[in-house]
């Protein structure tokens, strides 16, 4: 396995001496190091992983490579009646565009109704995060979105609220951070953009008080 692929696919944790490391139960790490020492260490780690216990790993191995596991996130499913058949996206998403609803109080169902009234297929975003911190499914992740001009291959996240006028509640911020982490572990290397930063989109969305930097710094 090429080194550049390893670094892209895994978190590399380098060690100069022995360390105690908590190994999740059932976890299967990679070991990168020197011959027999690396092989023996891998066997020891795998034994500990079956039990879900800590272990002390010797510093004669260059690094342990921990796969980027996808964090658990409760995404509430929704059943929408689409005005027309949604189109599949080819390949992984191009990135994530972050929006606000420009409404202090609204629901995913209301947004779906608004988008149908616009003559669209229906709910245009991939996810909706309400002020209580609940994350709702929008368009399936494998379908083209309709939330941003010229960016149908990007995932779209919409947050309840008008952040030109108000600040985001803590529960909602934490949910956005969790969603950001989920997406970046699932689709490695995605860029994040505010709606107003996308080329050809003349808008103030997601608002001057939208905590974009706080959301995207968590991975």
Secondary structure, 3 states (H helix, E strand, C coil): CCHHHHHHHEEEEECCCCEEEECCCCCCCEEECCHHHHHHHHHHHHHHHHHCCEEEECCCCCEEEEECCCCCCCEECCCCCCCCCCCECCCCCCEEEEEECCECCCCHHHHHHHHHHCCCCCCCCCEEECCCCCEEECCCCCECCCCCCCCCCCEEEEECECCCCCCCCHHHHHHHHHHHHHHHHHCCCCEEEEHHHCCCCCCCCCCCCCCHHHHHCCC
